[in-house]
Amino acid sequence: MFPQGGPGAALLLLRVAVALTLVASTVHHSASYFLLFAGGLLVSLALIVGYLTPLASAIAGAFSIVNLLYFHQADVLIFALTILDATALALLGPGAYSLDSRLYGRSVTVVPPRRDSGEL
């Protein structure tokens, strides 16, 4: 399901919040860990446009867990909230205002009428 209206807008805001937090947390390590920054930026872009949202939000949560465990930053609360937000986003899905909705949303399947061959 891809909720529209208020819930869809809330999911869009949640996607953007997780993406921006992910980019902000990987910017601190961009000098020595370029691949980490590039991966975080790629996942953030996927979240913002809403492409493969459950997978991208799971990766964003994993990035936050790695930042929390290995880089020992003082922002434990921010990383914990990012992990919770990414988990919620992975479970809820992208919403109607996403690329996933356009690619995998509702579609109409037209079944052509059965042709009668006229043979008995």
MMTF fields as JSON, N, C-alpha, C and O atoms, coordinates in Angstrom:
{
  "mmtfVersion": "1.0.0",
  "mmtfProducer": "UNKNOWN",
  "numBonds": 479,
  "numAtoms": 480,
  "numGroups": 120,
  "numChains": 1,
  "numModels": 1,
  "chainsPerModel": [1],
  "groupsPerChain": [120],
  "chainIdList": ["A"],
  "bondAtomList": [4, 2, 8, 6, 12, 10, 16, 14, 20, 18, 24, 22, 28, 26, 32, 30, 36, 34, 40, 38, 44, 42, 48, 46, 52, 50, 56, 54, 60, 58, 64, 62, 68, 66, 72, 70, 76, 74, 80, 78, 84, 82, 88, 86, 92, 90, 96, 94, 100, 98, 104, 102, 108, 106, 112, 110, 116, 114, 120, 118, 124, 122, 128, 126, 132, 130, 136, 134, 140, 138, 144, 142, 148, 146, 152, 150, 156, 154, 160, 158, 164, 162, 168, 166, 172, 170, 176, 174, 180, 178, 184, 182, 188, 186, 192, 190, 196, 194, 200, 198, 204, 202, 208, 206, 212, 210, 216, 214, 220, 218, 224, 222, 228, 226, 232, 230, 236, 234, 240, 238, 244, 242, 248, 246, 252, 250, 256, 254, 260, 258, 264, 262, 268, 266, 272, 270, 276, 274, 280, 278, 284, 282, 288, 286, 292, 290, 296, 294, 300, 298, 304, 302, 308, 306, 312, 310, 316, 314, 320, 318, 324, 322, 328, 326, 332, 330, 336, 334, 340, 338, 344, 342, 348, 346, 352, 350, 356, 354, 360, 358, 364, 362, 368, 366, 372, 370, 376, 374, 380, 378, 384, 382, 388, 386, 392, 390, 396, 394, 400, 398, 404, 402, 408, 406, 412, 410, 416, 414, 420, 418, 424, 422, 428, 426, 432, 430, 436, 434, 440, 438, 444, 442, 448, 446, 452, 450, 456, 454, 460, 458, 464, 462, 468, 466, 472, 470, 476, 474],
  "bondOrderList": [1, 1, 1, 1, 1, 1, 1, 1, 1, 1, 1, 1, 1, 1, 1, 1, 1, 1, 1, 1, 1, 1, 1, 1, 1, 1, 1, 1, 1, 1, 1, 1, 1, 1, 1, 1, 1, 1, 1, 1, 1, 1, 1, 1, 1, 1, 1, 1, 1, 1, 1, 1, 1, 1, 1, 1, 1, 1, 1, 1, 1, 1, 1, 1, 1, 1, 1, 1, 1, 1, 1, 1, 1, 1, 1, 1, 1, 1, 1, 1, 1, 1, 1, 1, 1, 1, 1, 1, 1, 1, 1, 1, 1, 1, 1, 1, 1, 1, 1, 1, 1, 1, 1, 1, 1, 1, 1, 1, 1, 1, 1, 1, 1, 1, 1, 1, 1, 1, 1],
  "groupList": [{"groupName": "MET", "atomNameList": ["N", "CA", "C", "O"], "elementList": ["N", "C", "C", "O"], "formalChargeList": [0, 0, 0, 0], "bondAtomList": [1, 0, 2, 1, 3, 2], "bondOrderList": [1, 1, 2], "singleLetterCode": "M", "chemCompType": "L-PEPTIDE LINKING"}, {"groupName": "PHE", "atomNameList": ["N", "CA", "C", "O"], "elementList": ["N", "C", "C", "O"], "formalChargeList": [0, 0, 0, 0], "bondAtomList": [1, 0, 2, 1, 3, 2], "bondOrderList": [1, 1, 2], "singleLetterCode": "F", "chemCompType": "L-PEPTIDE LINKING"}, {"groupName": "PRO", "atomNameList": ["N", "CA", "C", "O"], "elementList": ["N", "C", "C", "O"], "formalChargeList": [0, 0, 0, 0], "bondAtomList": [1, 0, 2, 1, 3, 2], "bondOrderList": [1, 1, 2], "singleLetterCode": "P", "chemCompType": "L-PEPTIDE LINKING"}, {"groupName": "GLN", "atomNameList": ["N", "CA", "C", "O"], "elementList": ["N", "C", "C", "O"], "formalChargeList": [0, 0, 0, 0], "bondAtomList": [1, 0, 2, 1, 3, 2], "bondOrderList": [1, 1, 2], "singleLetterCode": "Q", "chemCompType": "L-PEPTIDE LINKING"}, {"groupName": "GLY", "atomNameList": ["N", "CA", "C", "O"], "elementList": ["N", "C", "C", "O"], "formalChargeList": [0, 0, 0, 0], "bondAtomList": [1, 0, 2, 1, 3, 2], "bondOrderList": [1, 1, 2], "singleLetterCode": "G", "chemCompType": "PEPTIDE LINKING"}, {"groupName": "ALA", "atomNameList": ["N", "CA", "C", "O"], "elementList": ["N", "C", "C", "O"], "formalChargeList": [0, 0, 0, 0], "bondAtomList": [1, 0, 2, 1, 3, 2], "bondOrderList": [1, 1, 2], "singleLetterCode": "A", "chemCompType": "L-PEPTIDE LINKING"}, {"groupName": "LEU", "atomNameList": ["N", "CA", "C", "O"], "elementList": ["N", "C", "C", "O"], "formalChargeList": [0, 0, 0, 0], "bondAtomList": [1, 0, 2, 1, 3, 2], "bondOrderList": [1, 1, 2], "singleLetterCode": "L", "chemCompType": "L-PEPTIDE LINKING"}, {"groupName": "ARG", "atomNameList": ["N", "CA", "C", "O"], "elementList": ["N", "C", "C", "O"], "formalChargeList": [0, 0, 0, 0], "bondAtomList": [1, 0, 2, 1, 3, 2], "bondOrderList": [1, 1, 2], "singleLetterCode": "R", "chemCompType": "L-PEPTIDE LINKING"}, {"groupName": "VAL", "atomNameList": ["N", "CA", "C", "O"], "elementList": ["N", "C", "C", "O"], "formalChargeList": [0, 0, 0, 0], "bondAtomList": [1, 0, 2, 1, 3, 2], "bondOrderList": [1, 1, 2], "singleLetterCode": "V", "chemCompType": "L-PEPTIDE LINKING"}, {"groupName": "THR", "atomNameList": ["N", "CA", "C", "O"], "elementList": ["N", "C", "C", "O"], "formalChargeList": [0, 0, 0, 0], "bondAtomList": [1, 0, 2, 1, 3, 2], "bondOrderList": [1, 1, 2], "singleLetterCode": "T", "chemCompType": "L-PEPTIDE LINKING"}, {"groupName": "SER", "atomNameList": ["N", "CA", "C", "O"], "elementList": ["N", "C", "C", "O"], "formalChargeList": [0, 0, 0, 0], "bondAtomList": [1, 0, 2, 1, 3, 2], "bondOrderList": [1, 1, 2], "singleLetterCode": "S", "chemCompType": "L-PEPTIDE LINKING"}, {"groupName": "HIS", "atomNameList": ["N", "CA", "C", "O"], "elementList": ["N", "C", "C", "O"], "formalChargeList": [0, 0, 0, 0], "bondAtomList": [1, 0, 2, 1, 3, 2], "bondOrderList": [1, 1, 2], "singleLetterCode": "H", "chemCompType": "L-PEPTIDE LINKING"}, {"groupName": "TYR", "atomNameList": ["N", "CA", "C", "O"], "elementList": ["N", "C", "C", "O"], "formalChargeList": [0, 0, 0, 0], "bondAtomList": [1, 0, 2, 1, 3, 2], "bondOrderList": [1, 1, 2], "singleLetterCode": "Y", "chemCompType": "L-PEPTIDE LINKING"}, {"groupName": "ILE", "atomNameList": ["N", "CA", "C", "O"], "elementList": ["N", "C", "C", "O"], "formalChargeList": [0, 0, 0, 0], "bondAtomList": [1, 0, 2, 1, 3, 2], "bondOrderList": [1, 1, 2], "singleLetterCode": "I", "chemCompType": "L-PEPTIDE LINKING"}, {"groupName": "ASN", "atomNameList": ["N", "CA", "C", "O"], "elementList": ["N", "C", "C", "O"], "formalChargeList": [0, 0, 0, 0], "bondAtomList": [1, 0, 2, 1, 3, 2], "bondOrderList": [1, 1, 2], "singleLetterCode": "N", "chemCompType": "L-PEPTIDE LINKING"}, {"groupName": "ASP", "atomNameList": ["N", "CA", "C", "O"], "elementList": ["N", "C", "C", "O"], "formalChargeList": [0, 0, 0, 0], "bondAtomList": [1, 0, 2, 1, 3, 2], "bondOrderList": [1, 1, 2], "singleLetterCode": "D", "chemCompType": "L-PEPTIDE LINKING"}, {"groupName": "GLU", "atomNameList": ["N", "CA", "C", "O"], "elementList": ["N", "C", "C", "O"], "formalChargeList": [0, 0, 0, 0], "bondAtomList": [1, 0, 2, 1, 3, 2], "bondOrderList": [1, 1, 2], "singleLetterCode": "E", "chemCompType": "L-PEPTIDE LINKING"}],
  "groupTypeList": [0, 1, 2, 3, 4, 4, 2, 4, 5, 5, 6, 6, 6, 6, 7, 8, 5, 8, 5, 6, 9, 6, 8, 5, 10, 9, 8, 11, 11, 10, 5, 10, 12, 1, 6, 6, 1, 5, 4, 4, 6, 6, 8, 10, 6, 5, 6, 13, 8, 4, 12, 6, 9, 2, 6, 5, 10, 5, 13, 5, 4, 5, 1, 10, 13, 8, 14, 6, 6, 12, 1, 11, 3, 5, 15, 8, 6, 13, 1, 5, 6, 9, 13, 6, 15, 5, 9, 5, 6, 5, 6, 6, 4, 2, 4, 5, 12, 10, 6, 15, 10, 7, 6, 12, 4, 7, 10, 8, 9, 8, 8, 2, 2, 7, 7, 15, 10, 4, 16, 6],
  "groupIdList": [1, 2, 3, 4, 5, 6, 7, 8, 9, 10, 11, 12, 13, 14, 15, 16, 17, 18, 19, 20, 21, 22, 23, 24, 25, 26, 27, 28, 29, 30, 31, 32, 33, 34, 35, 36, 37, 38, 39, 40, 41, 42, 43, 44, 45, 46, 47, 48, 49, 50, 51, 52, 53, 54, 55, 56, 57, 58, 59, 60, 61, 62, 63, 64, 65, 66, 67, 68, 69, 70, 71, 72, 73, 74, 75, 76, 77, 78, 79, 80, 81, 82, 83, 84, 85, 86, 87, 88, 89, 90, 91, 92, 93, 94, 95, 96, 97, 98, 99, 100, 101, 102, 103, 104, 105, 106, 107, 108, 109, 110, 111, 112, 113, 114, 115, 116, 117, 118, 119, 120],
  "secStructList": [7, 7, 7, 7, 2, 2, 2, 2, 2, 2, 2, 2, 2, 2, 2, 2, 2, 2, 2, 2, 2, 2, 2, 2, 2, 2, 2, 6, 6, 6, 6, 6, 7, 2, 2, 2, 2, 2, 2, 2, 2, 2, 2, 2, 2, 2, 2, 2, 2, 6, 1, 1, 2, 2, 2, 2, 2, 2, 2, 2, 2, 2, 2, 2, 2, 2, 2, 2, 2, 2, 1, 7, 7, 1, 7, 2, 2, 2, 2, 2, 2, 2, 2, 2, 2, 2, 2, 2, 2, 2, 2, 2, 7, 7, 7, 1, 1, 1, 2, 2, 2, 2, 2, 2, 1, 7, 7, 7, 7, 7, 7, 7, 7, 7, 7, 7, 7, 7, 7, 7],
  "xCoordList": [0.835, 0.0, 0.868, 1.936, 0.408, 1.113, 0.151, -0.596, 0.16, -0.792, -0.57, 0.556, -1.698, -1.679, -2.056, -2.298, -2.106, -2.546, -1.57, -0.356, -2.11, -1.293, -0.313, 0.863, -0.758, 0.198, 1.306, 2.454, 0.968, 1.978, 2.995, 4.191, 2.507, 3.411, 4.287, 5.463, 3.721, 4.51, 5.606, 6.719, 5.313, 6.343, 7.417, 8.589, 7.039, 8.019, 8.946, 10.163, 8.375, 9.189, 10.095, 11.241, 9.602, 10.414, 11.563, 12.679, 11.305, 12.38, 13.455, 14.646, 13.04, 14.001, 14.782, 15.987, 14.126, 14.811, 15.866, 16.976, 15.536, 16.513, 17.671, 18.827, 17.377, 18.431, 19.368, 20.586, 18.825, 19.667, 20.496, 21.644, 19.94, 20.702, 21.825, 22.923, 21.556, 22.579, 23.721, 24.887, 23.407, 24.451, 25.24, 26.466, 24.548, 25.236, 26.161, 27.224, 25.782, 26.639, 27.825, 28.856, 27.711, 28.84, 29.767, 30.888, 29.346, 30.201, 31.416, 32.49, 31.268, 32.374, 33.538, 34.676, 33.278, 34.307, 34.65, 35.257, 34.272, 34.448, 35.911, 36.26, 36.777, 38.177, 38.878, 39.614, 38.658, 39.378, 38.566, 39.133, 37.269, 36.41, 35.525, 34.315, 36.139, 35.391, 34.294, 33.199, 34.556, 33.548, 32.354, 31.217, 32.61, 31.516, 30.629, 29.402, 31.263, 30.499, 29.729, 28.559, 30.376, 29.717, 28.539, 27.484, 28.719, 27.615, 26.472, 25.305, 26.8, 25.766, 25.015, 23.801, 25.733, 25.089, 24.179, 23.088, 24.619, 23.804, 22.528, 21.443, 22.661, 21.488, 20.556, 19.336, 21.117, 20.292, 19.504, 18.331, 20.131, 19.41, 18.292, 17.211, 18.551, 17.502, 16.338, 15.18, 16.639, 15.574, 14.774, 13.548, 15.449, 14.746, 13.772, 12.642, 14.201, 13.288, 12.341, 11.36, 12.626, 11.734, 11.937, 10.966, 13.185, 13.491, 14.032, 15.009, 13.4, 13.765, 13.837, 14.819, 12.802, 12.786, 13.027, 13.829, 12.392, 12.683, 14.152, 14.738, 14.742, 16.145, 17.047, 17.985, 16.765, 17.584, 17.494, 18.495, 16.322, 16.204, 16.881, 17.402, 16.887, 17.632, 19.13, 19.841, 19.607, 21.018, 21.329, 22.393, 20.413, 20.622, 20.7, 21.518, 19.857, 19.935, 21.246, 21.822, 21.727, 23.014, 24.164, 25.095, 24.111, 25.114, 25.128, 26.193, 23.958, 23.877, 24.416, 25.07, 24.147, 24.684, 26.206, 26.878, 26.758, 28.216, 28.799, 29.816, 28.171, 28.652, 28.6, 29.511, 27.555, 27.392, 28.436, 28.983, 28.716, 29.628, 31.106, 31.93, 31.445, 32.853, 33.46, 34.669, 32.671, 33.267, 33.112, 33.637, 32.423, 32.325, 32.086, 32.798, 31.096, 30.759, 29.86, 29.245, 29.786, 28.997, 27.504, 26.693, 27.136, 25.74, 24.985, 24.377, 25.023, 24.387, 22.877, 22.264, 22.288, 20.842, 20.431, 19.418, 21.201, 20.879, 20.956, 20.085, 21.998, 22.115, 21.009, 20.486, 20.654, 19.575, 18.246, 17.473, 17.985, 16.752, 16.768, 15.729, 17.922, 18.024, 17.763, 17.105, 18.282, 18.035, 16.551, 16.005, 15.893, 14.454, 13.655, 12.724, 14.016, 13.309, 13.505, 12.561, 14.719, 14.98, 14.219, 13.736, 14.112, 13.354, 11.871, 11.223, 11.338, 9.929, 9.677, 8.662, 10.594, 10.443, 10.52, 9.786, 11.391, 11.486, 10.196, 9.793, 9.554, 8.316, 7.099, 6.177, 7.082, 5.92, 5.924, 4.863, 7.097, 7.178, 7.315, 7.392, 7.346, 7.692, 6.557, 6.817, 5.331, 4.224, 3.953, 4.672, 2.905, 2.46, 3.374, 3.41, 4.107, 4.946, 6.376, 7.3, 6.531, 7.824, 7.948, 6.964, 9.177, 9.425, 8.92, 8.461, 9.008, 8.466, 6.976, 6.492, 6.261, 4.83, 4.551, 3.611, 5.375, 5.203, 5.555, 4.89, 6.602, 7.058, 6.245, 5.94, 5.889, 5.275, 3.884, 3.343, 3.296, 1.998, 0.865, 1.063, -0.316, -1.491, -1.416, -0.976, -1.847, -1.904, -3.18, -3.758, -3.59, -4.796, -4.392, -3.649, -4.885, -4.631, -5.891, -6.955, -5.765, -6.902, -6.801, -5.823, -7.817, -7.88, -8.753, -9.931, -8.17, -8.969, -10.065, -9.907, -11.168, -12.247, -11.785, -10.928, -12.363, -11.999, -12.568, -13.746, -11.684, -12.14, -12.771, -12.229, -13.916, -14.605, -14.221, -14.434, -13.663, -13.189, -14.331, -14.124, -15.489, -16.615, -16.68, -17.624, -15.711, -15.719, -16.464, -16.44, -17.132, -17.865, -17.232, -17.725],
  "yCoordList": [-1.188, 0.0, 1.235, 1.263, 2.241, 3.506, 4.608, 5.139, 4.959, 5.954, 7.324, 7.742, 8.009, 9.349, 10.366, 10.01, 11.612, 12.673, 12.924, 12.941, 13.12, 13.395, 12.283, 12.565, 11.009, 9.931, 9.817, 9.523, 10.044, 10.005, 11.13, 10.929, 12.321, 13.452, 13.196, 13.559, 12.573, 12.245, 11.243, 11.356, 10.264, 9.31, 9.979, 9.614, 10.946, 11.712, 12.474, 12.469, 13.128, 13.846, 12.899, 13.242, 11.723, 10.736, 10.253, 10.077, 10.038, 9.64, 10.703, 10.392, 11.968, 13.065, 13.211, 13.457, 13.065, 13.192, 12.107, 12.392, 10.874, 9.779, 10.012, 9.787, 10.457, 10.697, 11.809, 11.666, 12.908, 14.023, 13.674, 14.104, 12.908, 12.474, 11.535, 11.594, 10.681, 9.768, 10.534, 10.222, 11.53, 12.328, 13.109, 13.181, 13.688, 14.461, 13.588, 14.044, 12.356, 11.484, 10.951, 10.639, 10.836, 10.338, 11.45, 11.164, 12.709, 13.827, 13.932, 14.329, 13.585, 13.689, 12.781, 13.05, 11.729, 10.76, 10.784, 9.84, 11.85, 11.861, 11.936, 11.451, 12.524, 12.657, 11.303, 11.01, 10.491, 9.222, 8.032, 6.98, 8.182, 7.079, 7.539, 7.704, 7.742, 8.254, 7.298, 7.744, 6.001, 5.024, 5.012, 4.821, 5.216, 5.301, 6.497, 6.399, 7.632, 8.823, 8.642, 9.014, 8.075, 7.864, 6.907, 7.124, 5.845, 4.909, 5.559, 5.347, 6.352, 7.062, 8.058, 8.212, 8.735, 9.687, 8.983, 9.469, 7.849, 7.083, 6.563, 6.649, 6.029, 5.543, 6.7, 6.55, 7.848, 9.02, 9.488, 9.842, 9.496, 9.878, 8.898, 9.3, 7.613, 6.612, 6.832, 6.662, 7.208, 7.473, 8.713, 8.715, 9.757, 11.005, 10.81, 11.296, 10.101, 9.883, 8.725, 8.561, 7.913, 6.807, 5.599, 4.967, 5.259, 4.096, 2.982, 3.181, 1.803, 0.66, 1.063, 0.78, 1.716, 2.331, 1.348, 1.664, 0.191, -0.702, -1.124, -1.181, -1.418, -1.796, -0.608, -0.755, 0.555, 1.737, 2.155, 2.575, 2.048, 2.428, 1.397, 1.759, 0.128, -0.881, -0.598, -0.747, -0.194, 0.164, 1.42, 1.51, 2.39, 3.601, 3.266, 3.832, 2.354, 1.912, 1.217, 1.402, 0.411, -0.27, 0.732, 0.564, 1.776, 2.837, 3.492, 3.758, 3.744, 4.371, 3.461, 3.927, 2.169, 1.223, 1.19, 1.167, 1.189, 1.205, 2.488, 2.449, 3.618, 4.878, 4.859, 5.351, 4.302, 4.252, 3.353, 3.701, 2.212, 1.249, 1.546, 1.383, 1.978, 2.068, 3.453, 3.576, 4.483, 5.81, 6.547, 7.652, 5.989, 6.488, 7.993, 8.721, 8.428, 9.843, 10.1, 9.179, 11.341, 11.705, 11.789, 11.948, 11.685, 11.845, 10.513, 10.11, 9.846, 8.536, 8.656, 7.797, 9.693, 9.875, 10.077, 9.533, 10.844, 11.082, 9.781, 9.501, 8.986, 7.716, 6.751, 6.019, 6.746, 5.859, 6.257, 5.394, 7.557, 8.015, 7.727, 7.408, 7.835, 7.51, 6.023, 5.651, 5.179, 3.746, 3.447, 2.642, 4.089, 3.886, 4.404, 3.742, 5.579, 6.149, 5.287, 5.067, 4.805, 3.959, 2.643, 2.126, 2.099, 0.86, 1.094, 0.285, 2.207, 2.531, 2.717, 2.259, 3.384, 3.606, 2.298, 2.114, 1.394, 0.095, -0.7, -1.422, -0.57, -1.31, -0.658, -1.357, 0.681, 1.388, 1.468, 1.427, 1.581, 1.705, 3.149, 4.044, 3.389, 4.706, 5.723, 6.923, 5.289, 6.226, 6.505, 6.035, 7.279, 7.531, 8.481, 8.456, 9.313, 10.316, 9.784, 10.316, 8.717, 8.078, 7.415, 7.206, 7.096, 6.383, 4.944, 4.383, 4.35, 3.003, 2.956, 1.987, 3.989, 4.049, 4.086, 3.456, 4.829, 4.923, 3.606, 3.192, 2.96, 1.734, 0.514, -0.327, 0.412, -0.817, -0.603, -1.501, 0.558, 0.864, 0.176, -0.792, 0.694, 0.1, 0.187, 1.189, -0.865, -0.869, -1.588, -2.368, -1.307, -1.911, -2.992, -2.739, -4.178, -5.283, -5.521, -5.803, -5.408, -5.586, -6.974, -7.304, -7.775, -9.121, -9.048, -8.697, -9.381, -9.298, -10.362, -11.418, -10.073, -11.067, -12.325, -12.28, -13.42, -14.71, -14.816, -14.56, -15.202, -15.354, -16.724, -17.739, -16.718, -17.976, -18.407, -17.659, -19.593, -20.051, -20.503, -20.659, -20.71, -21.115, -22.606, -23.074, -23.355, -24.805, -25.481, -25.039, -26.566, -27.337, -28.63, -29.404],
  "zCoordList": [0.0, 0.0, 0.0, 0.612, -0.682, -0.764, -0.321, -1.143, 0.968, 1.466, 0.838, 0.57, 0.614, 0.039, 1.097, 2.25, 0.713, 1.606, 2.745, 2.544, 3.939, 5.114, 5.45, 5.675, 5.492, 5.769, 4.711, 5.044, 3.462, 2.411, 2.557, 2.345, 2.925, 3.158, 4.382, 4.388, 5.418, 6.611, 6.278, 6.792, 5.427, 5.015, 4.169, 4.261, 3.35, 2.588, 3.533, 3.347, 4.547, 5.527, 6.304, 6.595, 6.641, 7.349, 6.473, 6.962, 5.187, 4.266, 4.179, 4.213, 4.067, 3.97, 5.274, 5.239, 6.411, 7.705, 7.88, 8.33, 7.532, 7.653, 6.686, 7.044, 5.475, 4.481, 4.921, 4.815, 5.41, 5.839, 7.063, 7.174, 7.974, 9.136, 8.722, 9.275, 7.764, 7.267, 6.613, 6.854, 5.79, 5.142, 6.193, 6.121, 7.159, 8.197, 9.024, 9.445, 9.262, 10.073, 9.291, 9.886, 7.978, 7.191, 6.731, 6.308, 6.795, 6.393, 7.303, 6.851, 8.572, 9.519, 9.141, 9.525, 8.406, 8.063, 6.586, 6.08, 5.881, 4.432, 4.022, 2.945, 4.836, 4.448, 4.413, 3.471, 5.415, 5.485, 4.981, 4.688, 4.88, 4.444, 3.289, 3.447, 2.133, 0.992, 0.553, 0.21, 0.553, 0.129, 1.081, 0.65, 2.369, 3.336, 3.031, 3.062, 2.735, 2.397, 1.092, 1.007, 0.075, -1.221, -1.08, -1.676, -0.291, -0.062, 0.694, 0.364, 1.71, 2.46, 1.601, 1.737, 0.716, -0.185, -1.184, -1.481, -1.699, -2.649, -1.98, -2.555, -0.776, -0.044, 0.292, 0.23, 0.647, 0.961, -0.245, -0.121, -1.405, -2.628, -2.943, -3.372, -2.731, -2.946, -1.982, -2.361, -0.743, 0.226, -0.141, -0.03, -0.575, -0.885, -2.043, -1.988, -3.096, -4.221, -3.977, -4.702, -2.956, -2.621, -3.491, -3.907, -3.78, -4.606, -3.72, -2.998, -3.769, -2.93, -1.46, -0.775, -0.995, 0.327, 1.474, 2.353, 1.521, 2.647, 2.709, 3.79, 1.558, 1.526, 1.884, 2.668, 1.316, 1.591, 3.053, 3.633, 3.654, 5.069, 5.965, 7.02, 5.575, 6.345, 6.269, 7.263, 5.107, 4.954, 5.766, 6.378, 5.779, 6.581, 8.07, 8.794, 8.52, 9.91, 10.204, 11.275, 9.253, 9.425, 9.473, 10.262, 8.636, 8.688, 10.069, 10.626, 10.607, 11.924, 13.015, 13.949, 12.904, 13.884, 13.804, 14.835, 12.585, 12.422, 12.998, 13.691, 12.72, 13.285, 14.806, 15.472, 15.34, 16.789, 17.441, 18.488, 16.842, 17.457, 17.21, 18.111, 15.999, 15.64, 15.737, 15.93, 15.611, 15.597, 16.914, 17.051, 17.876, 19.252, 19.319, 20.01, 18.607, 18.664, 19.855, 20.392, 20.259, 21.432, 21.12, 22.033, 19.854, 19.444, 19.489, 18.498, 20.612, 20.75, 20.557, 19.925, 21.087, 20.963, 19.509, 19.071, 18.769, 17.363, 16.57, 15.747, 16.819, 16.105, 16.51, 15.671, 17.77, 18.221, 17.574, 17.157, 17.492, 16.843, 15.344, 14.765, 14.721, 13.302, 13.064, 12.093, 13.951, 13.824, 13.966, 13.212, 14.928, 15.119, 13.924, 13.463, 13.427, 12.269, 11.021, 10.262, 10.81, 9.649, 9.747, 8.74, 10.954, 11.145, 10.866, 10.202, 11.378, 11.122, 9.632, 9.108, 8.955, 7.514, 6.738, 5.767, 7.148, 6.476, 6.636, 5.724, 7.782, 8.023, 7.377, 6.956, 7.293, 6.748, 5.227, 4.604, 4.624, 3.177, 2.743, 3.585, 1.45, 0.934, 0.889, 0.973, 0.761, 0.601, -0.869, -1.75, -1.114, -2.492, -3.255, -4.485, -2.535, -3.186, -3.285, -2.671, -4.077, -4.199, -5.563, -6.273, -5.902, -7.148, -7.064, -8.058, -5.87, -5.679, -5.999, -6.583, -5.621, -5.884, -7.385, -7.869, -8.107, -9.561, -10.252, -11.201, -9.764, -10.416, -10.027, -10.873, -8.74, -8.234, -7.662, -7.016, -7.882, -7.308, -8.035, -8.77, -7.814, -8.429, -9.939, -10.503, -10.572, -12.028, -12.446, -11.689, -13.651, -14.184, -15.176, -16.123, -14.947, -15.861, -16.676, -16.124, -17.984, -18.874, -19.481, -20.152, -19.239, -19.801, -21.049, -20.97, -22.204, -23.433, -23.413, -22.801, -24.082, -24.124, -24.851, -25.734, -24.461, -25.035, -26.446, -26.694, -27.354, -28.742, -28.896, -28.461, -29.521, -29.794, -31.203, -32.157, -31.345, -32.653, -33.565, -34.768, -33.037, -33.837, -34.102, -34.738, -33.637, -33.837, -32.725, -31.577, -33.08, -32.078, -31.815, -30.995]
}
